[in-house]
């Protein structure tokens, strides 16, 4: 039987191992530091005599956790929405800021009135006209252009440059928004999974829980909690 001093020393060792293993617990970061996990489990088994270890199959949980799938779908919809806006900006580089903003709003609107349809065609036609004009002016030697043509070429070039700057700025802004939304989603889903695992582990008397894909060997009983965790997550309890 272990003395009180030995038990406290074992508890301290267990606490250190738990702190070390906490850094390894990430829903999407699996399959690394296997040797460390195996050594940690082995030392705890030796120190405490008995250790109930639980495992979950994270890939299965990510696949079958409805809220996780819904969150990933929402992220993908946001990404596609941003990509459509950026594609419009790239497709109409010779529309001014207010014109491209109007075109984006009309393009994203579901049902258009007849006047809105006409306006959308006008904006697209305006860009096509400017594009042809810019092409003609840019292929001719600048010194051969009349003062009016030179001025027009500079105006069109300025619109194109501003459009490129606007595109790059929006691309960076969209990426920041996506990164922020993705991080918030991951943190929320991670907390949901952690809470469900912790609750079930306590109910089942499990001492430690690992991702099954990150563990090669455990001495003693191993309890697969995947089904219980999924049920708890999908029931929202």
N, C-alpha and C positions, 0 to 999 in steps of 0.2 A: 504493500500500500504506500502511496506517495505521501511524503511528509508535507506539512504546510509550507515550509520553505521551498521545497522542490516544486510544489504546486504553483507558488507565486512566481518562481523563476520560469516555469513552463508557460504561465499566463503571459508573462512579459515577452517571452519568445513568440508566442502566438500572436500577441498584439503587433509586434514588429512585422511578422509575416503578413498579417491582414492588411497593414498599411501599405506594404509592398505590393500586395496583390490588388489593392483597390485601384492602383494606376493601370492595371491590366484590364479592368472591367469596362469595356466600351462595346456597345451593340454592334458597331460596324468594324471594330478593330479586333480581329480574331486570328487565331493560328500562329501567334508569336510568343516568345518567351516560354516555350513548353518545358524546357529543362528547369527553369526557375520554379514553375508551378509544381512539377513533380518533386523537386527537392523540398519545397515548402510543405507539401502534403506529407511527405515522408517524415520530416522532422516533427511535425505536429502529432502524427500517429505514434511516433516513438515516445514523445513527451507525455501525451495524455492517455495512451493506451487504446482508446476507442475514439473514433471520429466518424460521424455520419456525413458523407459527402453527397451533394446533389449536383446534377448537371442539367443544363437546358440546351436545346438545339436552337441557337440564335437564328440561323437561316430559316428554320421552320417558323419561328415566331414572327420574323419580319415578313414572311410570305403570307401567313394566315391571320396576323393581327389586323383586323379590319381598319382600325383607326390609323395604323401605320400606312396601310395601302392608300387610304383616303388622303392622308397628308402628303404622301409622295405624288399622288395624282394632282393635288392642288399645286404643288411646287412645279410640276411639269407644265400645267396649264399656264402658270405665271410666266415660266420661261418661254413658252411658245408665244404668249401675248407680246412679250418684250421683243422676241425675234421678229415677229410680224411687223412691229413698229419700226425696228431698225431696217428691215428689208424695204419698207416703204421709203424711208429716208434715202437709202442707197439708190432706189429706183427713180427718185425724182430730185436729183441734186440741183436742178435749176429752178426750183420753187423757193420763194422767200419764206421766212419763218412763219408768218401768219398764214400764207397759202398752204404750206405743208401741214400746219396744224389743222386747218380746215379740212384738208384732204384726209388726214388721219381720222378725224371725227366722223366724216361721212363714210369712210371705208369700213369703220368698225360698227356703224349703225346697222341694225337689222333691216328694218323696213324704211325705204326712202320715198319721200314724196316726189312728184314729178319735177318740181323745182329743184329739189336736192339732187336728183339724178342728172338734171341738166348742168347744175353747178359742178358736180363731180366730173362730168365729161369736159366742161370748160377748163377745169384745172389740169386735167390730163392733157388736153389739147394745148394749153398754154405751155406746159413743160415740153411737149413735143416740138412746138414752134421755136421755143428758145434753144432747144437742143440742136435743131437744124441750123439755126442762125449762128450759134456758137461754133458749130463745126465748120461752117463756111468761113467765118472770120478767123478762126484759129489756124486754118490751113493756108491762108494767104499771108505773104510777108507783111509784117506789121507796118513797114514804111510805105507800102502801097495802098494802105487803107486811108480813106478820107478821115478828117478829124472827127466827124460824127460816128463813123464806123469804129475808129479807135476808142472813142468814148464808150460806145455800146459794148465793145469787146471787154473793156475794163469792168463795166457794170456786170456783165454776165459772169466774168471770171470771179468777181467779188462774191456774187451770189453762190457760185459753186464752192468757193473757199469757205464761206460762212456755213454752208450746208455740211461740209466735211467736218468742220469744227463742232457743229451742233450734233452730228452723228456720233463723233468720238466721245463727246461729253455725256450724251445720253447713254451710250454703251457702258461707260464707267459707272454712271448712276444706277443703271439697271442691274449691273453686276453686284454693286454694293447692296442693293435691295434684296436681290436673290440670295446673296451670302448671309445677310441678316435673317431673312425668313427661314433659310435652311438651318441656320444655327438654332433659332428659336424652336423650330420643329424637332430637330434632333434632341435638344435638351428636354423638351416636353415628353417625347416618346421614351427617351432614356429614363426619365423619372417614373413614368408609368410602369415600365418593365422592372425597374429596380424595386419599386414599391410592391408590385405583385410578387416578385421573387422573394422579397424579405418576409412578406406576410405568410406565404405558403411554407417557406423554410422554417419559420417559427412554429407554425401549426404542426408541421411534420417532424419537428425536432432535428432539423438539418443544421449542421455546424457551418458548412461552407458550400457555396454554389459556384460552379464554373461553367463556361461555355464548353459543351461536349467536344467541339472540334479542336479545342486548345489543350486537351488532356489525353495523353497516351496511356497512362497507367495510374491506377489508384489501388492501394492495398486496402482491402475491406469492402464493405457494402457501398454501392453507388446507386443513388436513386434518381431516376430520370423524371424531372418535374415539368417537362415541356408541355404536356397535355393540360396539367393543372394550371400552369401559368397562362396558357392561351385561353382557357375557359374563363379564368378570372379577368383577364384583360378584355375579352369580348363581351363579358357580362357587365363590365364597368363597375365591378365591386372591388 
